[in-house]
């Protein structure tokens, strides 16, 4: 009887571990897609870029006639890659870099999708504990190639 209980416990543990491992890659892939920035004024598309993930600005909401904002070097922010070198950490998150296009400052960036399906982006200097987390939401609208909302 005692052996049966140990075997059952072992079998349940293996099944639980297998289900967790099967879900981890699927959760990691959830970071792909178009995400609205916390202020709702920008949309960033996160996609596969070689062996890493990257994110580029694909939408900038502005008043009619307002020009596309420029980055620190004077180039239009539309199409600018601001998230780069994101590699999986093994726990469903991705670790890489994010650049502030207005200043050119490069930060470490950890990305993951929370239980509600929102993207969490933690920007930091040095260690992730020395940073700030933003919550980004899926963008379901349509955009033009010129970064305008349709």
Backbone as numpy.savetxt, mean C-alpha at the origin, in Angstrom:
# Nx Ny Nz CAx CAy CAz Cx Cy Cz
-6.55 -43.40 24.61 -7.37 -42.21 24.61 -6.51 -40.95 24.61
-5.46 -40.95 25.45 -4.57 -39.80 25.55 -3.88 -39.53 24.21
-3.46 -40.60 23.50 -2.84 -40.45 22.18 -3.81 -39.83 21.19
-5.06 -40.23 21.25 -6.08 -39.69 20.34 -6.23 -38.18 20.54
-6.24 -37.73 21.79 -6.37 -36.30 22.08 -5.16 -35.54 21.55
-3.96 -36.08 21.75 -2.76 -35.42 21.23 -2.78 -35.37 19.71
-3.17 -36.46 19.07 -3.24 -36.48 17.62 -4.26 -35.47 17.11
-5.42 -35.39 17.74 -6.45 -34.44 17.33 -5.96 -33.01 17.50
-5.30 -32.73 18.61 -4.76 -31.38 18.83 -3.70 -31.04 17.79
-2.84 -32.02 17.50 -1.81 -31.81 16.49 -2.44 -31.56 15.11
-3.42 -32.34 14.75 -4.09 -32.19 13.46 -4.76 -30.82 13.35
-5.40 -30.38 14.42 -6.03 -29.05 14.41 -4.99 -27.95 14.26
-3.86 -28.10 14.93 -2.79 -27.11 14.84 -2.25 -27.02 13.42
-2.03 -28.18 12.80 -1.53 -28.20 11.42 -2.55 -27.57 10.48
-3.82 -27.88 10.66 -4.86 -27.31 9.80 -4.93 -25.79 9.97
-4.83 -25.31 11.20 -4.87 -23.88 11.47 -3.66 -23.19 10.84
-2.48 -23.75 11.00 -1.28 -23.18 10.42 -1.37 -23.15 8.90
-1.86 -24.21 8.30 -2.01 -24.26 6.84 -2.98 -23.19 6.35
-4.07 -22.97 7.08 -5.03 -21.96 6.66 -4.45 -20.57 6.78
-3.65 -20.31 7.81 -3.01 -19.00 7.98 -2.00 -18.77 6.86
-1.19 -19.77 6.55 -0.21 -19.63 5.49 -0.86 -19.46 4.13
-1.99 -20.08 3.91 -2.69 -19.95 2.63 -3.27 -18.56 2.47
-3.67 -17.91 3.56 -4.28 -16.59 3.49 -3.23 -15.49 3.36
-2.04 -15.67 3.93 -1.03 -14.61 3.95 -0.69 -14.08 2.55
-0.39 -14.91 1.54 -0.10 -14.35 0.24 -1.29 -13.62 -0.36
-2.50 -14.11 -0.13 -3.68 -13.44 -0.68 -3.84 -12.06 -0.05
-3.62 -11.95 1.26 -3.72 -10.66 1.93 -2.66 -9.71 1.41
-1.47 -10.22 1.16 -0.38 -9.38 0.68 -0.73 -8.78 -0.67
-1.38 -9.53 -1.52 -1.74 -9.03 -2.83 -2.83 -7.96 -2.78
-3.55 -7.86 -1.68 -4.62 -6.88 -1.57 -4.13 -5.45 -1.64
-2.84 -5.19 -1.49 -2.34 -3.82 -1.57 -2.36 -3.30 -3.00
-2.48 -4.18 -3.98 -2.53 -3.77 -5.38 -3.83 -3.05 -5.68
-3.76 -2.05 -6.56 -4.96 -1.33 -6.98 -4.82 0.16 -6.77
-5.95 0.86 -6.95 -5.98 2.32 -6.82 -6.48 2.69 -5.42
-5.75 3.59 -4.78 -6.05 4.00 -3.41 -6.14 5.51 -3.32
-7.17 5.98 -2.61 -7.36 7.39 -2.36 -6.57 7.78 -1.12
-5.81 8.87 -1.21 -5.01 9.34 -0.07 -5.93 9.81 1.05
-5.42 9.94 2.27 -6.27 10.29 3.41 -7.07 11.59 3.24
-6.49 12.58 2.56 -7.22 13.84 2.38 -8.20 13.77 1.21
-8.19 12.66 0.46 -9.11 12.49 -0.66 -8.72 13.29 -1.90
-7.59 13.97 -1.89 -7.20 14.81 -3.03 -6.28 14.10 -4.02
-5.86 12.88 -3.70 -4.98 12.16 -4.61 -5.34 10.69 -4.71
-4.95 10.09 -5.82 -5.14 8.65 -6.03 -3.79 8.09 -6.47
-3.40 7.00 -5.81 -2.13 6.34 -6.12 -2.45 4.91 -6.54
-1.90 4.48 -7.67 -2.06 3.11 -8.16 -0.84 2.31 -7.73
-1.09 1.26 -6.95 -0.01 0.37 -6.52 -0.03 -0.85 -7.42
1.13 -1.16 -8.00 1.22 -2.24 -8.97 2.57 -2.94 -8.87
2.67 -4.07 -9.54 3.91 -4.83 -9.59 4.90 -4.08 -10.47
6.13 -3.91 -10.00 7.20 -3.27 -10.76 8.42 -4.17 -10.65
8.56 -5.09 -11.57 9.64 -6.07 -11.50 9.41 -6.99 -10.32
10.40 -7.13 -9.45 10.26 -8.02 -8.30 9.74 -7.29 -7.05
9.32 -6.06 -7.21 8.81 -5.26 -6.09 7.48 -4.63 -6.47
6.89 -3.91 -5.52 5.70 -3.11 -5.81 6.10 -1.65 -5.83
5.34 -0.87 -6.60 5.55 0.57 -6.62 4.18 1.23 -6.72
4.16 2.52 -6.45 2.91 3.27 -6.52 3.15 4.61 -7.18
2.28 4.93 -8.14 2.42 6.22 -8.83 1.13 7.00 -8.74
1.27 8.30 -8.80 0.11 9.19 -8.72 -0.65 9.10 -10.03
-1.93 8.74 -9.95 -2.77 8.63 -11.15 -3.97 9.57 -11.08
-4.18 10.21 -9.94 -5.30 11.14 -9.80 -4.95 12.25 -8.83
-5.25 13.49 -9.25 -5.06 14.66 -8.40 -6.31 15.51 -8.54
-7.08 15.61 -7.47 -8.33 16.37 -7.53 -8.03 17.83 -7.26
-8.44 18.68 -8.20 -8.18 20.11 -8.11 -9.34 20.89 -8.71
-9.37 22.15 -8.42 -10.45 23.01 -8.94 -10.30 23.16 -10.45
-11.42 23.39 -11.15 -11.34 23.59 -12.61 -10.36 24.72 -12.95
-9.49 24.44 -13.89 -8.50 25.42 -14.32 -7.25 25.46 -13.45
-7.27 24.79 -12.30 -6.09 24.75 -11.44 -5.06 23.82 -12.07
-3.80 24.26 -12.18 -2.78 23.41 -12.82 -2.43 22.19 -11.97
-1.86 21.21 -12.64 -1.36 20.01 -11.95 -0.21 20.45 -11.04
-0.21 20.03 -9.80 0.90 20.39 -8.92 2.23 19.83 -9.44
3.29 20.52 -9.12 4.64 20.11 -9.52 5.36 19.48 -8.33
6.32 18.62 -8.64 7.14 18.04 -7.58 8.28 19.00 -7.24
9.15 18.59 -6.35 10.25 19.43 -5.89 11.19 19.83 -7.04
11.20 19.05 -8.11 12.07 19.32 -9.26 11.35 20.09 -10.37
10.08 20.43 -10.16 9.32 21.18 -11.15 8.58 20.33 -12.15
8.62 19.00 -12.01 7.92 18.10 -12.93 6.48 17.90 -12.44
5.54 17.69 -13.35 4.15 17.44 -12.93 4.06 16.18 -12.06
3.25 16.25 -11.02 3.09 15.10 -10.14 2.29 13.98 -10.78
1.49 14.25 -11.80 0.71 13.22 -12.47 1.67 12.19 -13.08
1.52 10.94 -12.69 2.37 9.85 -13.19 3.63 9.63 -12.37
3.88 10.48 -11.39 5.09 10.38 -10.58 5.04 9.16 -9.68
6.12 8.37 -9.66 6.23 7.23 -8.75 6.64 7.76 -7.38
5.80 7.51 -6.37 6.11 7.99 -5.02 6.35 6.83 -4.04
5.91 5.62 -4.40 6.14 4.44 -3.57 7.02 3.50 -4.39
8.09 2.99 -3.79 9.01 2.13 -4.56 9.67 1.09 -3.66
10.24 0.10 -4.32 11.06 -0.94 -3.67 10.32 -1.68 -2.56
9.00 -1.85 -2.70 8.21 -2.55 -1.68 8.36 -4.06 -1.88
8.87 -4.73 -0.85 9.04 -6.18 -0.86 8.26 -6.79 0.30
7.75 -8.01 0.13 6.96 -8.64 1.20 7.80 -8.91 2.44
7.16 -8.76 3.60 7.85 -9.00 4.87 7.54 -10.39 5.42
6.59 -11.09 4.81 6.24 -12.42 5.27 5.02 -12.46 6.17
4.56 -11.31 6.62 3.39 -11.27 7.50 2.22 -10.56 6.83
2.24 -10.47 5.50 1.16 -9.81 4.77 1.42 -8.34 4.53
2.56 -7.84 4.99 2.92 -6.44 4.79 4.03 -6.33 3.75
4.28 -5.11 3.33 5.33 -4.82 2.35 6.19 -3.70 2.92
7.48 -3.75 2.67 8.41 -2.77 3.20 9.24 -2.18 2.06
9.28 -0.84 1.98 10.02 -0.17 0.92 10.20 1.31 1.24
9.89 2.17 0.24 10.11 3.60 0.38 8.92 4.39 -0.13
8.75 5.59 0.43 7.79 6.56 -0.09 8.49 7.91 -0.10
8.22 8.70 -1.14 8.83 10.02 -1.25 7.72 11.07 -1.21
7.97 12.15 -0.49 7.06 13.29 -0.49 7.38 14.11 -1.73
6.47 14.17 -2.71 6.81 14.84 -3.96 7.04 16.35 -3.80
6.50 16.94 -2.75 6.67 18.39 -2.55 8.05 18.75 -2.04
8.67 17.83 -1.26 9.97 18.14 -0.66 11.10 17.26 -1.18
10.76 16.11 -1.74 11.76 15.15 -2.18 12.29 14.27 -1.06
11.76 14.43 0.16 12.21 13.63 1.29 11.76 12.18 1.11
12.70 11.24 1.28 12.42 9.82 1.15 12.29 9.22 2.55
11.21 8.49 2.76 10.93 7.82 4.03 10.85 6.32 3.80
11.06 5.55 4.86 10.74 4.14 4.82 9.22 4.03 4.75
8.71 2.97 4.16 7.26 2.80 4.04 6.88 1.35 4.24
5.95 1.13 5.14 5.39 -0.20 5.36 3.92 -0.14 4.93
3.52 -1.07 4.09 2.14 -1.13 3.58 1.49 -2.42 4.02
0.20 -2.35 4.38 -0.59 -3.54 4.61 -2.06 -3.17 4.53
-2.88 -4.19 4.35 -4.33 -3.98 4.31 -4.90 -4.47 5.63
-5.71 -3.60 6.26 -6.28 -3.96 7.56 -7.53 -4.83 7.38
-8.14 -5.22 8.48 -9.30 -6.11 8.45 -10.51 -5.49 7.76
-10.56 -4.16 7.66 -11.68 -3.49 6.98 -11.44 -3.33 5.49
-10.24 -3.72 5.03 -9.93 -3.59 3.61 -9.28 -2.26 3.26
-8.92 -1.46 4.26 -8.24 -0.19 4.01 -6.73 -0.43 3.98
-6.06 0.38 3.19 -4.60 0.31 3.11 -4.01 1.15 4.24
-3.07 0.59 4.93 -2.32 1.33 5.95 -0.93 1.58 5.38
-0.51 2.84 5.37 0.82 3.20 4.93 1.51 3.86 6.12
2.55 3.24 6.61 3.32 3.80 7.72 4.63 4.35 7.17
4.75 5.67 7.15 5.98 6.33 6.74 6.86 6.55 7.96
8.17 6.35 7.80 9.05 6.46 8.96 10.47 6.82 8.54
11.21 7.32 9.51 12.64 7.56 9.36 13.37 6.57 10.23
14.19 5.73 9.64 14.95 4.76 10.42 14.15 3.53 10.77
13.40 3.57 11.85 12.63 2.42 12.34 11.13 2.67 12.19
10.37 1.63 11.83 8.91 1.81 11.69 8.24 2.39 12.94
8.82 2.13 14.12 8.20 2.66 15.34 8.33 4.18 15.41
9.22 4.76 14.59 9.43 6.21 14.56 8.73 6.81 13.35
7.44 6.57 13.25 6.72 7.05 12.09 5.27 7.34 12.36
4.54 7.49 11.28 3.11 7.81 11.34 2.37 6.95 10.32
1.21 6.46 10.70 0.41 5.62 9.81 -0.76 6.41 9.25
-0.92 6.32 7.93 -2.06 6.91 7.25 -3.00 5.79 6.82
-4.28 6.12 6.72 -5.29 5.16 6.24 -5.76 5.63 4.87
-5.57 4.78 3.87 -5.99 5.06 2.51 -7.17 4.14 2.18
-8.09 4.60 1.34 -9.28 3.83 0.97 -9.23 3.47 -0.52
-9.86 2.34 -0.86 -9.95 1.95 -2.27 -10.60 3.08 -3.06
-10.08 3.33 -4.25 -10.67 4.31 -5.15 -11.43 3.54 -6.21
-12.73 3.81 -6.33 -13.56 3.07 -7.27 -14.00 3.94 -8.45
-13.58 5.19 -8.48 -13.98 6.08 -9.57 -13.16 5.85 -10.83
-13.32 6.76 -11.77 -12.57 6.69 -13.03 -11.74 7.94 -13.18
-10.59 7.79 -13.82 -9.66 8.89 -14.02 -9.23 8.94 -15.46
-8.85 10.14 -15.92 -8.29 10.29 -17.26 -6.77 10.11 -17.18
-6.10 9.93 -18.31 -4.64 9.85 -18.30 -3.98 11.14 -17.77
-4.72 12.24 -17.75 -4.21 13.51 -17.24 -4.53 13.68 -15.75
-4.83 12.58 -15.06 -5.07 12.59 -13.61 -6.34 13.33 -13.19
-7.32 13.41 -14.07 -8.58 14.08 -13.73 -9.68 13.06 -13.49
-10.58 13.39 -12.59 -11.74 12.53 -12.31 -12.74 12.64 -13.46
-13.24 11.48 -13.88 -14.23 11.45 -14.96 -15.62 11.52 -14.37
